[in-house]
């Protein structure tokens, strides 16, 4: 018995002809051109989507922590000029007064110690009265500290705790206390982490706390996105702020060294501290960027974009060095640090 092959449908035939036409037009590299076109179109759509901004900025309230100096201080000024109603948390009265002196009437300050839950609660009650039924559009958890930093063995337990209380517990305490106000406005939570929350390059509580901020933010984002709340992470590289100032870094290193037992000091050698400080100076002078607006622009975008990004990497060193390193095998970072840092005299 013989079966006659069914004739192909017109649509199938047209499709084959179209495919053949594309191949004839573009040649044997057709798929390469098609893929490149798709990538360009995707990137163009991403850029357009990324440029869209929210409306009604003048009616939105943003609370920023750590506004005495640095990123927080500069951000408050930028948001104030843009039209936001800024609520600035300052640690000191001087910091609050200095900020109010250069800002407009819509910026208000409150004294805030993020290591003290009572202080956080009082700030929330004050902010609740300020925002009323509108809720809080954004909170920027910027307050932080870096010191002490140094070899892990040089630390005491309280040295870790002093940093974790600000950078980790402070972020969690502020976020959970202010969350009802943010939920009411379907707003934004912007947490300042660091590239050292991706690559643990030194001992002390700083890297630990920034890894914690990364994981806390990821968990929080996945849990509350159903309510229209966006959680964004800022990952700055090295910038010239009080956090990276060489004088306090070196002072803390001397303090840590002096509190070591003679046995531990002997294991590192008399010249280790001086060599370690020289490396710190070299790194800070080589990579620290003085343009703080690279970080505050990321914060501003997270608050004003209609479609904010999950993560923002600020600074050339973040984009070209630290973030790529975070995707590499651990041995790459281990070897790199061994080549840069001094070797203890009694190392094996």
Secondary structure as UniProt FT lines:
FT   HELIX           10..26
FT   HELIX           27..29
FT   HELIX           30..51
FT   HELIX           57..59
FT   STRAND          61..64
FT   HELIX           70..82
FT   STRAND          85..90
FT   HELIX           93..102
FT   TURN            105..106
FT   STRAND          107..111
FT   TURN            114..115
FT   HELIX           117..131
FT   HELIX           132..134
FT   STRAND          138..141
FT   STRAND          149..150
FT   HELIX           152..154
FT   HELIX           157..164
FT   HELIX           165..169
FT   HELIX           170..185
FT   STRAND          188..192
FT   HELIX           195..197
FT   STRAND          203..204
FT   HELIX           205..224
FT   HELIX           225..227
FT   STRAND          230..236
FT   HELIX           242..244
FT   HELIX           246..258
FT   HELIX           262..268
FT   TURN            270..271
FT   HELIX           272..287
FT   HELIX           293..304
FT   TURN            306..307
FT   STRAND          311..314
FT   HELIX           316..317
FT   HELIX           318..322
FT   HELIX           323..326
FT   HELIX           330..340
FT   TURN            345..346
//
